Amino acid sequence: MLHGTNDALVWIAGVEGDNELHAFDLSTGASIFAGGKIPNIRHLSTSIIAARGRIFAAGDGAVNALTH
């Protein structure tokens, strides 16, 4: 199973759609995670950072921390 520690993952936010966090395997493009609602996110304004086992996503006036 991919977990992001030793595997390259691409994290995106489904802004202006499902408002969920998504992860894809960089080598295959396979979807490996979808979930974790992120409130108040908008197109071109969301930054995603992975640190200490959590994913941080900025929304309007708040930073959301999600575990993966």
C-alpha positions in Angstrom: 0.0 0.0 0.0 1.2 3.5 -0.8 1.5 5.8 2.2 3.5 8.8 1.0 6.6 8.3 3.1 8.6 6.4 0.5 6.3 6.8 -2.5 5.7 9.9 -4.6 2.2 11.2 -4.2 0.4 14.2 -5.8 -2.2 15.8 -3.5 -4.9 18.1 -5.0 -8.0 19.8 -3.6 -11.3 19.3 -5.5 -12.0 23.0 -5.5 -15.3 24.3 -6.9 -16.4 20.7 -7.1 -16.4 18.1 -4.4 -14.2 20.2 -2.0 -12.4 17.0 -1.0 -8.7 16.1 -0.8 -7.4 13.7 -3.5 -4.1 11.8 -3.8 -2.6 10.1 -6.8 0.3 7.8 -7.3 2.9 9.8 -9.2 4.3 6.8 -11.1 0.9 5.3 -12.3 -1.6 8.1 -11.9 -3.9 5.9 -9.9 -6.2 7.5 -7.4 -5.3 6.3 -3.9 -7.3 8.7 -1.7 -10.4 10.8 -1.9 -12.1 12.3 1.1 -11.6 14.8 3.9 -13.8 17.7 3.2 -12.0 21.1 3.1 -14.4 23.9 3.7 -14.2 27.3 1.9 -11.6 26.5 -0.7 -11.5 28.2 -4.1 -9.9 27.7 -7.5 -6.2 29.0 -7.5 -6.2 30.0 -3.9 -5.5 26.6 -2.1 -2.1 25.6 -1.0 -1.4 22.0 0.1 1.5 21.1 2.3 2.4 17.6 3.7 4.2 17.7 7.1 4.5 15.3 10.1 1.9 12.9 8.8 -0.7 15.5 8.1 -1.9 17.4 5.1 -2.5 21.1 5.5 -4.8 22.9 3.1 -5.5 26.6 3.2 -9.1 27.9 2.7 -10.7 31.2 3.1 -9.5 32.5 6.5 -8.5 29.1 7.9 -5.9 26.3 7.6 -7.3 22.8 7.7 -5.3 19.8 8.9 -6.1 16.3 7.7 -4.5 13.0 8.4 -3.9 10.6 5.6 
